[in-house]
Amino acid sequence: MADNNPNPEVKCIVNTCTHWIPGNKCSAANIDILNEEVGKMSKTREQTECKTFAERRGLANMIGSADNVNWVGFAEELVGTGRQLNPTVTCVVDTCKYWHEGDLCNAEAIEVSGKNAKECQATDCATFEYNGKPSKNEKTQQAREKGEKFK
């Protein structure tokens, strides 16, 4: 496990995403790993999703996701200067053992799965491991639902 590493190596097998590059690389500048269901905290990898997923279907979708491309890393990857094509990872799934304060991912590497996905709900963080702890976010949400806490 990395120590506060905000940039684990990302392997992405979601071949239908506009950011997917052959070799299972991700050309996004940043990816967001979220709980699949709003208000329900993840206990399995299937309950997570890569919210950055955008289905590769036509020029409009590719242009729409162009604002989140690691262009420098993409160019450096083409000329073979090493592992430059690697997004930063923002993860709000605080029930994962790799989650770290500040919504960082503390894993050395992650894998985003969901081959042939058509929507982000069909993607998962395959590296997710339940930490057995209740979510701080879940407690806050439950309190709000009971009317105990408002921000």
Rosetta silent file (secondary structure, phi, psi, omega in degrees, C-alpha in Angstrom):
SEQUENCE: MADNNPNPEVKCIVNTCTHWIPGNKCSAANIDILNEEVGKMSKTREQTECKTFAERRGLANMIGSADNVNWVGFAEELVGTGRQLNPTVTCVVDTCKYWHEGDLCNAEAIEVSGKNAKECQATDCATFEYNGKPSKNEKTQQAREKGEKFK
SCORE:     score description
SCORE:     0.000 S_00000001
   1 L     0.000  135.892  178.635    0.000    0.000    0.000 S_00000001
   2 L   -75.333  159.805  178.260    1.260    3.441   -0.902 S_00000001
   3 L  -101.341  102.562  179.592    1.544    6.142    1.718 S_00000001
   4 L    56.312   37.777 -177.729   -0.949    8.904    0.861 S_00000001
   5 L   -81.895  107.581 -179.249   -0.406    8.321   -2.858 S_00000001
   6 L   -78.911    2.311 -175.149   -2.976   10.450   -4.718 S_00000001
   7 L  -139.191   69.229  177.335   -2.002    8.886   -8.017 S_00000001
   8 L   -67.036  156.593  175.206   -2.128    5.073   -8.071 S_00000001
   9 E   -65.904  133.975 -176.613   -1.375    3.365  -11.346 S_00000001
  10 E  -110.508  124.278  171.697   -4.677    2.915  -13.192 S_00000001
  11 E  -110.589  123.626 -177.887   -5.492   -0.121  -15.305 S_00000001
  12 E  -121.843  123.349  178.726   -8.787    0.311  -17.133 S_00000001
  13 L  -107.042   14.840 -179.941  -10.482   -2.488  -19.033 S_00000001
  14 L   -83.812   83.561 -172.084  -13.601   -0.457  -19.899 S_00000001
  15 L   -71.140   -2.939  179.184  -13.050   -0.629  -23.649 S_00000001
  16 L  -102.367    5.466 -178.490  -16.226    1.317  -24.457 S_00000001
  17 E   -89.619  145.789  178.449  -15.127    4.519  -22.690 S_00000001
  18 L   -63.330  -23.832 -178.805  -13.931    7.581  -24.594 S_00000001
  19 L   -88.441  -10.066 -176.573  -10.878    7.679  -22.287 S_00000001
  20 E   -71.349  134.897  178.823   -9.851    4.030  -22.864 S_00000001
  21 E  -122.944  138.233  177.446   -6.590    3.529  -24.760 S_00000001
  22 L   -49.983  140.908 -173.405   -5.358    0.144  -26.057 S_00000001
  23 L   100.454    8.315 -179.515   -3.132   -1.468  -23.476 S_00000001
  24 L    58.171   46.027  177.204   -5.841   -0.885  -20.826 S_00000001
  25 E  -107.835  161.627  179.517   -4.748    2.676  -20.140 S_00000001
  26 E  -120.487  126.237 -178.101   -6.883    5.680  -19.264 S_00000001
  27 L   -90.779    1.512  179.065   -6.343    9.014  -20.987 S_00000001
  28 E   -68.131  150.052  175.384   -8.432   11.009  -18.483 S_00000001
  29 L   -75.185  -35.404  178.714   -6.633   13.630  -16.423 S_00000001
  30 E  -145.768  142.235  172.105   -8.677   12.625  -13.343 S_00000001
  31 E  -118.523  148.721  179.207  -11.152    9.855  -12.587 S_00000001
  32 E  -113.240  119.794  175.639  -13.839    9.913   -9.916 S_00000001
  33 E  -100.925  122.197 -175.447  -14.685    6.693   -8.073 S_00000001
  34 E  -126.448  168.173  168.608  -18.083    6.979   -6.370 S_00000001
  35 E   -71.497  135.559 -176.045  -20.683    4.889   -4.591 S_00000001
  36 L   -63.929  -40.194 -179.279  -22.976    3.548   -7.294 S_00000001
  37 L  -105.611  123.859  179.125  -26.148    4.379   -5.397 S_00000001
  38 L   -61.424  128.090  178.909  -26.458    7.858   -3.922 S_00000001
  39 L    88.237   -9.811  177.855  -26.940    7.515   -0.184 S_00000001
  40 L  -113.730  118.278 -176.186  -25.950    3.840   -0.075 S_00000001
  41 L   -81.817  139.536 -173.581  -22.380    3.229    1.004 S_00000001
  42 L   -70.797  137.556  172.213  -20.461    0.530   -0.821 S_00000001
  43 L  -122.738  -11.610  176.763  -19.658   -2.829    0.757 S_00000001
  44 L  -134.242  160.246 -179.693  -18.753   -4.616   -2.482 S_00000001
  45 H   -63.632  -29.599  179.183  -16.884   -3.557   -5.598 S_00000001
  46 H   -66.477  -14.815  179.058  -20.106   -3.885   -7.598 S_00000001
  47 H   -93.878    8.626  176.122  -21.495   -0.994   -5.542 S_00000001
  48 E  -109.554  167.196  176.928  -18.771    1.366   -6.830 S_00000001
  49 E  -155.229  155.920  171.873  -18.499    3.108  -10.191 S_00000001
  50 E   -95.092  103.048 -176.114  -16.165    5.194  -12.297 S_00000001
  51 L   -70.227  -14.825 -179.683  -18.218    8.357  -12.717 S_00000001
  52 L   -77.229  -14.551 -179.414  -15.763    9.629  -15.342 S_00000001
  53 L   -53.179  133.071  172.570  -16.943    6.956  -17.789 S_00000001
  54 L  -137.546  120.866 -175.819  -18.352    8.373  -21.030 S_00000001
  55 E   -61.325  134.200  177.790  -19.490    5.908  -23.664 S_00000001
  56 L   -79.830   96.905  177.583  -17.482    6.015  -26.857 S_00000001
  57 L  -150.239   87.479  175.673  -20.218    6.594  -29.422 S_00000001
  58 L    94.427  163.949 -176.765  -19.578    9.215  -31.967 S_00000001
  59 H   -63.438  -37.491 -177.971  -17.608   12.386  -32.280 S_00000001
  60 H   -59.881  -43.351  178.684  -19.891   14.422  -29.994 S_00000001
  61 H   -65.214  -40.273 -179.089  -19.151   12.192  -26.987 S_00000001
  62 H   -66.828  -40.662  177.832  -15.428   12.265  -27.644 S_00000001
  63 H   -67.329  -38.666  179.771  -15.417   16.056  -27.936 S_00000001
  64 H   -62.228  -28.430 -179.575  -17.579   16.308  -24.801 S_00000001
  65 L  -100.057    5.001 -176.994  -14.990   14.457  -22.726 S_00000001
  66 H   -67.073  -20.532  179.739  -11.964   16.247  -24.230 S_00000001
  67 H   -72.648  -12.045 -179.471  -11.797   18.690  -21.290 S_00000001
  68 H  -118.540   46.724  179.239  -10.670   15.821  -19.028 S_00000001
  69 E  -114.416  137.000  175.855   -7.792   14.414  -21.092 S_00000001
  70 L   -83.270   80.944 -173.856   -4.193   14.211  -19.943 S_00000001
  71 H   -64.195  -41.644  179.701   -2.831   15.632  -23.223 S_00000001
  72 H   -65.395  -46.804  178.130    0.798   15.921  -22.062 S_00000001
  73 H   -61.766  -37.898  178.421    0.790   12.385  -20.659 S_00000001
  74 H   -61.781  -46.260  179.689   -0.853   11.129  -23.840 S_00000001
  75 H   -65.026  -42.832  179.482    1.887   12.687  -25.992 S_00000001
  76 H   -65.335  -35.050  177.951    4.655   11.403  -23.700 S_00000001
  77 H   -64.809  -39.086 -179.815    3.151    7.918  -23.781 S_00000001
  78 H   -63.045  -34.181 -179.640    3.217    7.951  -27.589 S_00000001
  79 L   -92.573    3.962  171.769    6.953    8.661  -27.647 S_00000001
  80 L    76.905   35.005 -179.074    7.609    6.004  -25.008 S_00000001
  81 L   -90.112   12.233  175.755    8.865    8.019  -22.054 S_00000001
  82 L   113.241 -161.954 -175.095    7.208    5.760  -19.475 S_00000001
  83 L   -78.896   74.845  179.412    4.092    5.736  -17.325 S_00000001
  84 L  -101.901  -24.602 -178.063    2.864    9.245  -18.061 S_00000001
  85 L   -88.331   80.413 -176.582   -0.660    8.407  -19.183 S_00000001
  86 L  -148.970  118.151 -177.488   -2.140    7.902  -15.754 S_00000001
  87 L   -73.961  157.514  166.533   -5.023    9.883  -14.253 S_00000001
  88 E   -74.906  158.240 -176.284   -5.209   11.189  -10.733 S_00000001
  89 E  -122.873  123.972  171.164   -7.872    9.402   -8.710 S_00000001
  90 E  -107.609  123.183 -177.343  -10.525   11.049   -6.564 S_00000001
  91 E  -128.072  121.376  178.530  -12.378    8.465   -4.471 S_00000001
  92 L  -100.173    5.449 -177.875  -15.279    9.278   -2.168 S_00000001
  93 L   -82.600   84.799 -174.045  -15.893    5.628   -1.219 S_00000001
  94 L   -77.527    3.444  173.781  -14.763    5.908    2.410 S_00000001
  95 L   -93.064    6.444  178.190  -15.748    2.297    3.142 S_00000001
  96 E   -93.828  141.579 -179.679  -12.759    1.096    1.104 S_00000001
  97 L   -66.258  -17.103  179.683   -9.565    0.093    2.900 S_00000001
  98 L   -94.596   -4.404  179.737   -7.596    2.201    0.390 S_00000001
  99 E   -68.710  140.903  178.431   -9.613    5.391    0.958 S_00000001
 100 E  -132.805  149.242  178.261   -7.623    8.196    2.570 S_00000001
 101 L   -42.968  137.106 -178.731   -8.623   11.536    4.067 S_00000001
 102 L    91.068   13.275 -179.338   -9.191   14.132    1.362 S_00000001
 103 L    59.550   42.485  176.646  -10.864   11.584   -0.947 S_00000001
 104 E  -101.893  157.811  176.148   -7.540   10.118   -2.032 S_00000001
 105 E  -104.139  124.468 -174.872   -6.810    6.537   -3.041 S_00000001
 106 L   -97.807   13.836  179.075   -4.018    4.944   -1.029 S_00000001
 107 L   -85.386  152.928  174.816   -3.541    1.878   -3.288 S_00000001
 108 L   -66.183  -39.671 -177.542   -0.400    1.332   -5.371 S_00000001
 109 E  -149.945  150.765  173.585   -2.604    0.493   -8.370 S_00000001
 110 E  -129.328  157.677  174.374   -6.301    0.194   -9.157 S_00000001
 111 E  -122.908  128.558  174.704   -8.262   -1.578  -11.855 S_00000001
 112 E  -100.043  121.602 -177.027  -11.457   -0.168  -13.281 S_00000001
 113 E  -110.572  165.804 -179.858  -13.608   -2.982  -14.658 S_00000001
 114 L   133.968   44.283 -179.288  -16.712   -3.074  -16.815 S_00000001
 115 L   -53.061  135.990 -179.985  -15.745   -4.315  -20.257 S_00000001
 116 L    67.708   20.569  179.747  -18.403   -3.394  -22.848 S_00000001
 117 L   -63.288  148.501  176.720  -20.164   -1.021  -20.392 S_00000001
 118 L  -110.752  -15.993  179.862  -22.796    1.332  -21.772 S_00000001
 119 L  -149.453  161.537 -174.511  -23.127    3.521  -18.651 S_00000001
 120 H   -62.861  -27.648  179.116  -21.037    4.367  -15.593 S_00000001
 121 H   -64.948  -16.551  178.764  -23.180    2.126  -13.345 S_00000001
 122 H   -91.497    5.353  177.158  -21.778   -0.867  -15.272 S_00000001
 123 L  -106.228  156.333 -179.930  -18.213    0.031  -14.216 S_00000001
 124 E  -142.111  156.635  166.341  -16.555   -0.893  -10.904 S_00000001
 125 E   -90.203  101.404 -176.234  -13.395   -0.248   -8.967 S_00000001
 126 L   -67.365  -13.436 -179.252  -12.143   -3.845   -8.985 S_00000001
 127 L   -86.576  -14.399 -177.702   -9.560   -2.928   -6.324 S_00000001
 128 L   -51.868  132.195  171.973  -12.222   -1.971   -3.746 S_00000001
 129 L  -134.400  123.011 -178.568  -11.955   -3.857   -0.456 S_00000001
 130 E   -62.358  130.345 -178.196  -14.504   -3.208    2.280 S_00000001
 131 L   -88.395   -2.867  177.737  -12.803   -1.879    5.405 S_00000001
 132 L    76.810    2.231 -178.295  -15.572   -3.084    7.739 S_00000001
 133 L  -103.018  147.932  175.161  -16.113    0.410    9.120 S_00000001
 134 L   -68.627  149.164  179.973  -19.291    2.452    8.847 S_00000001
 135 L   -74.509  135.254  173.233  -19.118    5.326    6.429 S_00000001
 136 H   -66.036  -36.760  178.551  -18.778    8.783    7.919 S_00000001
 137 H   -64.763  -37.560 -179.068  -20.773   10.002    4.939 S_00000001
 138 H   -66.442  -42.590  178.645  -23.497    7.450    5.676 S_00000001
 139 H   -61.502  -42.376  178.804  -23.865    8.589    9.303 S_00000001
 140 H   -61.775  -43.880 -179.566  -24.173   12.200    8.179 S_00000001
 141 H   -65.565  -41.521  178.962  -26.811   11.258    5.636 S_00000001
 142 H   -62.164  -40.916  178.348  -28.801    9.213    8.174 S_00000001
 143 H   -62.962  -41.121  178.608  -28.750   12.140   10.609 S_00000001
 144 H   -63.752  -41.147 -179.920  -30.005   14.457    7.888 S_00000001
 145 H   -63.045  -31.438  178.458  -32.818   12.049    7.013 S_00000001
 146 L   -85.081   -4.660 -179.010  -33.891   12.100   10.674 S_00000001
 147 L    80.166   14.520 -177.182  -33.696   15.892   10.723 S_00000001
 148 L   -83.109  -27.385 -174.091  -30.865   15.847   13.276 S_00000001
 149 L  -142.331  129.215  177.672  -28.201   17.598   11.250 S_00000001
 150 L  -131.628  138.237  176.278  -28.387   20.172    8.505 S_00000001
 151 L  -121.019    0.000    0.000  -25.577   21.923    6.669 S_00000001
